[in-house]
Amino acid sequence: MNQVGKIEFKKIKRISPSQFYSMKNCAYKSLLAEAFDNKPLLPVSPNAYFGTVLHKMLELIAKGTIRNDDDFNVAFDEQVKLQEENLKQQGYDFFVPLQKNVKDFGMKKILLKKHLRNITERPASSSGVKYSSEKWVESKDKLISGKIDLVIEIGQETEILDFKTGAITQDILDDTGEIFSEIKDEYKEQLKLYAYLYFENTGKFPTQLFLVDLAKQKFAVPFSQSECISTFEEAKKLLDTTNASISTQTFNASPSEANCKYCLYRPACSYYLKLIETDYSFNDVSGSVNNVIKYQNGNVSVFLVNGERKITVTSFPVEIFDELNDCRNKKISIYNLRKEATELVYSATKTTIIYE
């Protein structure tokens, strides 16, 4: 049975622009990640591993390492194999092959290949255009740092581009009831932080910020120098207050569906565990083991009691019957379940994990 153990908090030395928005929403999540050396307590989605493949491919295309279809196919297969080996090493064989476990795998590969055109579309180096991919930038105090996917310098003009493999915009309802698409706030703040870090490293601000999706759509991110400076100061202050909370034990935790649903450190979060004792909207449950039954078809069901509530979780493999049976009258938490039509009835999935 999995156990969290005693949590030894430690200060976060630095944060990246991509971490800032998440930390702002729930600083406690960042402290938990640091405490566990950024090793997730729950299985990472196969989409995240495939996202790593896509992003690496975009990097190789931007660098000019991949220049044609043959290069692309070889590199793509290598990157997929690398991530599948990572999955196996972590015990997540059930996500392999990625092609069968990632939605729209083939379509995303096709869209990715369109970025190859960037190589032929680029003007010759003699035109004075300079491309820098995976450019490392950091603040002078080294508290905020990260890699910019692509910097394009043309004379006095400088573009910063950040590649995204998922949705860049979200639908927003305005005051008149009309729906319009807007770039996600987390991406706006990320680009503004990159812009400030670029300034600290070069002495000048970029002139344009862009997000680029798999379909090669470019989304301009409006910004001002004062906004970039303000975002940077906010990030530094957040890092300071988050680290200070370790000694005071007054953590900034914000348990909610938006913050917790995909958090990989839920088993170690006392705030979340308290939340699911009364909120049954999540696919995680907690309670004392009241009974464990093994059926003739080989499936195992566990019955939990949580206050006045009785929870049923079905479809466990027979191999863990003894382990569950030994937990009678003990409190456990079960993560990554599937809700059934009947209230408070769940079934185990291939990513279900139990913590004592």
C-alpha positions as CSV (number, residue, x, y, z in Angstrom):
1,M,0.0,0.0,0.0
2,N,1.4,3.4,-1.0
3,Q,2.2,5.8,1.8
4,V,3.1,9.5,1.7
5,G,5.2,9.5,4.9
6,K,6.5,12.6,6.6
7,I,6.7,15.7,4.4
8,E,10.0,17.5,4.6
9,F,9.4,21.0,3.1
10,K,12.3,22.8,1.6
11,K,12.7,26.2,0.0
12,I,12.1,26.6,-3.7
13,K,15.4,28.0,-5.2
14,R,13.9,29.3,-8.4
15,I,10.8,29.2,-10.6
16,S,10.3,29.4,-14.3
17,P,7.8,31.5,-16.2
18,S,5.8,28.4,-16.9
19,Q,5.5,27.6,-13.2
20,F,4.4,31.1,-12.1
21,Y,0.7,30.9,-12.8
22,S,0.3,27.5,-11.2
23,M,2.1,28.7,-8.1
24,K,-0.1,31.8,-8.0
25,N,-3.2,29.7,-8.0
26,C,-1.9,27.3,-5.3
27,A,1.5,27.9,-3.8
28,Y,1.2,24.8,-1.6
29,K,1.2,22.6,-4.7
30,S,4.6,24.0,-5.6
31,L,5.9,23.3,-2.1
32,L,4.7,19.7,-2.3
33,A,6.3,19.3,-5.6
34,E,9.6,20.6,-4.2
35,A,9.3,18.4,-1.1
36,F,9.0,15.3,-3.3
37,D,11.8,16.4,-5.7
38,N,9.2,16.9,-8.4
39,K,8.4,13.2,-8.5
40,P,4.6,12.9,-9.0
41,L,2.7,10.8,-6.5
42,L,0.1,9.9,-9.2
43,P,0.5,8.7,-12.8
44,V,1.1,11.5,-15.3
45,S,-1.3,11.5,-18.2
46,P,0.0,9.9,-21.4
47,N,-0.9,13.2,-23.1
48,A,1.8,14.9,-21.0
49,Y,4.4,12.5,-22.3
50,F,3.3,13.0,-25.9
51,G,3.3,16.7,-25.3
52,T,7.0,16.3,-24.4
53,V,7.6,14.6,-27.7
54,L,5.8,17.4,-29.6
55,H,7.7,20.1,-27.8
56,K,11.0,18.4,-28.4
57,M,10.2,18.0,-32.1
58,L,9.3,21.7,-32.3
59,E,12.7,22.6,-30.7
60,L,14.6,20.4,-33.2
61,I,12.7,21.9,-36.1
62,A,13.4,25.5,-34.8
63,K,17.1,24.6,-34.5
64,G,17.2,23.3,-38.0
65,T,18.2,19.8,-36.9
66,I,15.2,18.4,-38.7
67,R,15.0,19.7,-42.2
68,N,13.0,17.2,-44.2
69,D,10.4,14.4,-44.0
70,D,13.0,11.7,-43.4
71,D,14.7,13.6,-40.6
72,F,11.2,14.2,-39.1
73,N,10.1,10.6,-39.2
74,V,13.4,9.3,-37.6
75,A,13.4,11.9,-34.9
76,F,9.7,11.5,-34.1
77,D,10.0,7.7,-33.7
78,E,13.1,8.2,-31.5
79,Q,11.3,10.7,-29.2
80,V,8.2,8.5,-28.9
81,K,10.4,5.5,-28.0
82,L,12.3,7.6,-25.4
83,Q,9.0,8.6,-23.7
84,E,7.7,5.1,-23.8
85,E,10.8,3.8,-22.1
86,N,10.3,6.5,-19.4
87,L,6.8,5.2,-18.9
88,K,8.0,1.6,-18.6
89,Q,10.7,2.6,-16.1
90,Q,8.1,4.3,-13.9
91,G,5.8,1.3,-14.0
92,Y,3.3,2.8,-16.4
93,D,3.4,0.1,-19.1
94,F,-0.3,0.4,-19.5
95,F,0.3,3.7,-21.4
96,V,2.5,2.0,-24.0
97,P,2.2,2.3,-26.9
98,L,1.4,6.0,-26.8
99,Q,-0.2,5.9,-30.2
100,K,-3.1,3.8,-28.7
101,N,-3.4,5.9,-25.5
102,V,-3.2,9.5,-26.8
103,K,-6.2,11.1,-28.4
104,D,-5.7,12.5,-31.9
105,F,-2.1,11.0,-32.0
106,G,-2.0,10.9,-35.8
107,M,-3.6,14.3,-36.3
108,K,-1.2,16.0,-34.0
109,K,1.7,14.3,-35.8
110,I,0.4,15.7,-39.1
111,L,0.0,19.2,-37.7
112,L,3.5,19.0,-36.3
113,K,5.0,18.2,-39.6
114,K,3.6,21.4,-41.0
115,H,6.2,23.3,-39.0
116,L,8.9,21.8,-41.3
117,R,7.9,24.6,-43.7
118,N,9.5,27.1,-41.4
119,I,12.9,25.9,-42.6
120,T,12.2,26.8,-46.2
121,E,10.2,29.9,-45.4
122,R,13.0,31.5,-43.5
123,P,15.1,34.1,-45.3
124,A,18.7,33.5,-45.9
125,S,21.1,34.2,-43.0
126,S,22.7,37.0,-45.1
127,S,19.4,38.9,-44.7
128,G,20.4,39.7,-41.2
129,V,17.8,37.6,-39.5
130,K,19.0,35.7,-36.4
131,Y,17.3,32.7,-34.9
132,S,18.0,31.5,-31.3
133,S,16.1,28.4,-30.1
134,E,15.9,27.3,-26.5
135,K,17.5,30.5,-25.4
136,W,18.2,30.4,-21.6
137,V,17.3,33.6,-19.8
138,E,17.4,34.3,-16.1
139,S,17.1,37.2,-13.7
140,K,20.2,38.7,-12.2
141,D,19.4,37.3,-8.8
142,K,18.7,33.9,-10.5
143,L,15.3,33.5,-8.8
144,I,13.3,33.5,-12.1
145,S,14.7,31.6,-15.1
146,G,13.7,29.5,-18.1
147,K,14.2,28.7,-21.8
148,I,12.5,30.7,-24.6
149,D,11.5,28.4,-27.4
150,L,12.5,30.8,-30.2
151,V,13.9,34.3,-30.5
152,I,13.9,36.0,-33.9
153,E,16.0,39.2,-34.2
154,I,15.6,41.3,-37.4
155,G,17.5,44.5,-37.1
156,Q,16.0,46.4,-34.2
157,E,13.0,44.1,-34.0
158,T,12.9,41.1,-31.7
159,E,10.2,38.5,-31.6
160,I,9.8,36.0,-28.8
161,L,7.9,32.8,-29.7
162,D,6.6,30.1,-27.3
163,F,5.2,26.9,-28.8
164,K,2.2,25.3,-27.3
165,T,0.9,21.8,-28.1
166,G,-2.5,22.3,-26.5
167,A,-5.2,24.9,-26.7
168,I,-3.9,28.5,-26.4
169,T,-7.3,30.3,-26.1
170,Q,-10.4,29.7,-24.1
171,D,-14.0,30.9,-24.5
172,I,-15.0,33.9,-22.4
173,L,-18.5,35.2,-21.8
174,D,-18.6,39.0,-22.0
175,D,-20.9,41.5,-20.3
176,T,-23.4,41.3,-23.1
177,G,-23.6,37.5,-23.1
178,E,-21.5,37.1,-26.2
179,I,-18.8,34.4,-26.3
180,F,-15.4,35.2,-27.6
181,S,-12.0,33.5,-27.6
182,E,-9.2,34.9,-25.5
183,I,-5.6,33.8,-24.9
184,K,-5.3,32.1,-21.5
185,D,-4.0,34.3,-18.7
186,E,-1.3,31.8,-17.8
187,Y,0.2,32.1,-21.2
188,K,0.0,35.9,-21.2
189,E,1.9,36.1,-17.9
190,Q,4.4,33.5,-19.0
191,L,5.3,35.5,-22.1
192,K,5.6,38.8,-20.1
193,L,8.0,37.1,-17.7
194,Y,10.1,35.9,-20.7
195,A,10.0,39.4,-22.1
196,Y,11.4,40.8,-18.8
197,L,14.0,38.1,-18.5
198,Y,15.1,38.9,-22.0
199,F,15.5,42.5,-21.0
200,E,17.6,41.6,-18.0
201,N,19.9,39.5,-20.2
202,T,20.2,41.8,-23.2
203,G,19.3,45.3,-22.0
204,K,16.3,45.6,-24.3
205,F,12.7,44.5,-24.4
206,P,11.4,42.4,-27.3
207,T,9.1,44.2,-29.7
208,Q,6.6,41.4,-30.2
209,L,5.4,38.3,-28.2
210,F,3.8,35.3,-29.9
211,L,2.3,32.0,-29.0
212,V,2.3,29.3,-31.8
213,D,0.1,26.2,-31.8
214,L,0.5,22.9,-33.6
215,A,-1.5,24.2,-36.6
216,K,1.2,27.0,-36.9
217,Q,-1.3,29.7,-35.9
218,K,0.4,32.7,-34.3
219,F,-1.3,34.5,-31.4
220,A,0.1,37.9,-30.6
221,V,0.3,38.7,-26.9
222,P,-0.1,42.5,-26.2
223,F,2.2,43.9,-23.5
224,S,3.9,46.9,-22.1
225,Q,7.3,47.2,-20.4
226,S,5.5,48.2,-17.2
227,E,3.4,45.1,-17.3
228,C,6.4,42.9,-17.7
229,I,8.2,44.6,-14.8
230,S,5.1,44.3,-12.6
231,T,4.7,40.6,-13.5
232,F,8.3,39.9,-12.6
233,E,8.0,41.7,-9.3
234,E,4.9,39.7,-8.5
235,A,6.7,36.5,-9.3
236,K,9.6,37.3,-7.0
237,K,7.3,38.3,-4.2
238,L,5.3,35.1,-4.6
239,L,8.5,33.0,-4.4
240,D,9.5,34.9,-1.2
241,T,6.2,34.5,0.6
242,T,5.9,30.9,-0.5
243,N,9.3,30.0,1.0
244,A,8.5,32.1,4.1
245,S,5.4,30.0,4.7
246,I,7.5,26.9,5.5
247,S,8.8,28.4,8.8
248,T,5.4,29.8,9.8
249,Q,3.4,26.8,8.6
250,T,0.8,29.1,7.2
251,F,0.5,27.7,3.8
252,N,-1.3,29.3,0.9
253,A,-3.5,26.4,-0.3
254,S,-6.5,26.8,-2.5
255,P,-8.3,23.5,-2.8
256,S,-10.8,23.6,-5.7
257,E,-11.7,21.6,-8.8
258,A,-9.6,23.9,-11.0
259,N,-6.5,23.6,-8.8
260,C,-6.8,20.0,-7.7
261,K,-8.3,18.0,-10.5
262,Y,-5.0,17.4,-12.3
263,C,-2.6,18.0,-9.4
264,L,-0.2,15.1,-9.1
265,Y,0.4,15.7,-5.4
266,R,-3.1,15.3,-4.1
267,P,-2.3,12.3,-1.9
268,A,0.0,14.5,0.2
269,C,-2.3,17.5,0.5
270,S,-4.2,17.6,3.8
271,Y,-6.3,20.5,2.4
272,Y,-7.5,18.4,-0.5
273,L,-8.1,15.3,1.7
274,K,-10.3,17.4,3.9
275,L,-12.2,18.7,0.8
276,I,-13.1,15.2,-0.6
277,E,-14.5,14.2,2.8
278,T,-17.6,16.3,1.9
279,D,-17.2,17.1,-1.8
280,Y,-17.9,14.1,-4.0
281,S,-17.5,15.8,-7.4
282,F,-14.0,14.5,-7.8
283,N,-12.9,11.0,-9.0
284,D,-11.1,10.4,-5.8
285,V,-12.6,9.1,-2.5
286,S,-11.5,8.7,1.1
287,G,-12.8,6.7,4.0
288,S,-12.4,3.7,6.4
289,V,-12.4,0.3,4.9
290,N,-15.6,-1.5,6.1
291,N,-15.6,-4.6,3.9
292,V,-13.7,-6.2,1.0
293,I,-15.4,-8.8,-1.2
294,K,-13.8,-11.1,-3.9
295,Y,-16.3,-12.3,-6.5
296,Q,-16.2,-15.4,-8.6
297,N,-15.3,-13.4,-11.8
298,G,-12.1,-12.4,-10.1
299,N,-13.1,-8.8,-9.4
300,V,-12.7,-7.2,-6.0
301,S,-14.9,-4.5,-4.4
302,V,-14.0,-2.4,-1.4
303,F,-16.6,-0.7,0.7
304,L,-15.7,2.5,2.5
305,V,-17.4,4.5,5.2
306,N,-17.0,8.3,5.4
307,G,-19.2,9.7,8.2
308,E,-22.8,9.0,7.2
309,R,-21.8,8.1,3.6
310,K,-21.1,4.6,2.3
311,I,-18.8,4.4,-0.8
312,T,-18.4,1.4,-3.1
313,V,-15.4,1.0,-5.4
314,T,-15.5,-2.0,-7.8
315,S,-13.3,-3.7,-10.4
316,F,-10.1,-4.1,-8.5
317,P,-7.9,-7.0,-9.7
318,V,-7.9,-10.1,-7.5
319,E,-4.2,-9.7,-6.9
320,I,-4.7,-6.9,-4.4
321,F,-7.5,-8.5,-2.4
322,D,-5.2,-9.5,0.5
323,E,-3.7,-6.0,0.6
324,L,-7.1,-4.4,0.7
325,N,-8.4,-6.9,3.2
326,D,-5.5,-6.1,5.6
327,C,-6.7,-2.5,5.5
328,R,-10.0,-3.2,7.2
329,N,-11.0,-0.3,9.6
330,K,-8.1,1.7,8.3
331,K,-8.5,5.0,6.5
332,I,-7.4,5.0,2.9
333,S,-7.7,7.3,-0.1
334,I,-8.3,6.0,-3.7
335,Y,-7.4,8.2,-6.7
336,N,-8.2,8.2,-10.4
337,L,-11.5,6.4,-10.3
338,R,-14.4,6.3,-12.7
339,K,-17.8,7.4,-11.5
340,E,-20.7,5.0,-12.1
341,A,-24.3,6.0,-12.7
342,T,-25.3,5.1,-9.1
343,E,-24.4,7.7,-6.6
344,L,-21.2,7.0,-4.5
345,V,-20.4,4.0,-6.7
346,Y,-17.0,4.1,-8.5
347,S,-14.9,1.6,-10.5
348,A,-11.1,1.3,-10.6
349,T,-9.2,2.2,-13.8
350,K,-5.7,1.3,-14.9
351,T,-4.4,4.5,-13.3
352,T,-6.1,4.0,-10.0
353,I,-3.8,4.3,-7.0
354,I,-4.4,3.7,-3.3
355,Y,-2.7,5.6,-0.4
356,E,-3.0,4.6,3.2
